Amino acid sequence: MNNLQDFPSFINYFRQLQAEKKGLNSFVHGGINRMASLDRSTTTYPVLWLETPSFTPSENGADNVTGTWSAAIVVLDHTGDMDYAEEDQAWADTLKMLNSLLSRIKRDNRGFALSKRAVEPVSPMFVTDLVGWRYEFEIEDYLDLCYKPEEWEGAE
């Protein structure tokens, strides 16, 4: 089980997944501006893009506080000068990688459940022939919301 209680931990978990997944060569997180600004000549594809997540804290009335991360992952490959058969293979390979990532996320996180959301095709992107797949998800984890007086001026 992973500790995904803060933003850096959440991002680093997906960075680690990319590093450990064979054949998935790069990682980027953030909004469309970061993905669009990648230097396509130096980026090694396929790439895992973690879109900027949102976070929802909640409690169940029994002093259990949880936080739910809502985000999307996208696996993209650069098709460049590929013919249609090679492009179809890029579609197949990126879907296989996305499904592999989902199986790993499910294994690692008890607060992750596959939803009835579609795995969406992404094509073409940024006029540079990127194709792949996108999946929106949620992961819930316990949240430490203990009040810490030392973090406040004049607090007791």
N, C-alpha and C positions, 0 to 999 in steps of 0.2 A: 504494500500500500504506500502511496506517495503522500507527502505533505504538500498540499497545494493551497496553503492558507494565504499566500501573498503573491503579488504580481510577478516578482522575479522567479519565485518557485514555479509558478505556472508556465512562464516562458521557458525556463530552463528545462522543465520536464519535456517539452516538445523539441527543444534543441537536442536533448539527449536522445530522444526517439530517432530523430533524423540521423544523428551520428552513428547510431547502432543499426539502422536499417540498411541492409546491403542494397546498393544500387540507387539509393536516395542521396544525392550528392551535395545539396545546398539547403540552407534554412534562412528564411526571412520571416519576421513578424511585424505586424503593424497594419496600417491602413493601405489603401490602394496606392497612395503616393509612394510608399516605400517599395512596393512591388513594381510600380511603373518606373522607378528610378534605378532599378538594378541595371548594372552594366552587362548587357546580354553577351558581349564579346568575352567577358572574363568569368561569367557565372557558369558553373558546371551543372547541367540539367541531368535528371529531373530535380525539381526543387520542391521542398515542403514550405508552404506559406501558411502561417498561423495568423488569422485575422485578429485584430485587437479585440480582446474579450470584454464582456460586461460582467458585472459581479452583483449578486443579489443576496444580502444577508437575511436570515430568517430564524425564528425560534419556534419550538413546538410546545412551549408552556411548561416544560419539565426541566428548565435550565439547560437545555441542549440547544446550542446555537450552531447553525450551519451556514455555509456560504455556497452559492451555486454560481459556477462559472458558465457563461454562455458564450460560445465562440464557433468558429468554423475553421476547418483545415482544408487546404487545397493542395493537390499534387499536380504539378504542371511539368510538361516537357516542351522543348523547343523543336518544332518540326522543320523550320528553315526550308531547305530545298528538297524535302522528302517528297516522294511520289505518294499517291493515295494508299498504296499497300503499306508503306513505311509509316504513314500517318495513322492508319488503322492500328498498326502494331503499337504505336505510342499511346493511343487511346487504351488499348488492352493492358499495356504495361502499367500505366498510371492508375487504372482502376484496380489492378491487382495489388499495387503498392498501398493504395488507400484502404482497401479491405484488410491488408496485413496490419496497417497502423491501427485500424479499428479493433482488430482482435487483440492487439497488444494493450491498447488503452483499456479495453474491457478486462483484461487479465490483471492490470496494474491497479485499477481503481474501483473499489466497491461502490462508489457513488456514481458510476457511469452506467447508463443503460442505453441500448440502441433504441432510438425512437422510430416513429413511423415517418420520419422525414426522408425525403428522397435524396439520393446521391445525384447531384446535379452536374451535367456536363458544362465545361467551361471552354468556349472556343469562339472565334480566335480572340486573343487578348493583345492589346497594345500594338496592333498592326505588325507584330513580330512573330506571328504563327505559334503562339503558345496554346497548347491544348491540355486538357486534364479533367479532373473531377473535384467537386466541392461537397463537403458534408458539414451541416450545422449540428451541434451537440451541446449537452450540458453535463457537467461533472459537479457533484455535491461533495463537500468535505466538512468536517468539524471546523469551527471557527473560534479562535481565542479572542473573545471580546471582553476580557477582564479589564476593569478600570485600573490604570496604573498612575497613582498620584505623582510619582516622580516625573511624569511627562507634562505636568502642569505647574505653572507659576502660582505660588501661594496656596496650593492644594494641600490638604491634610490627609 
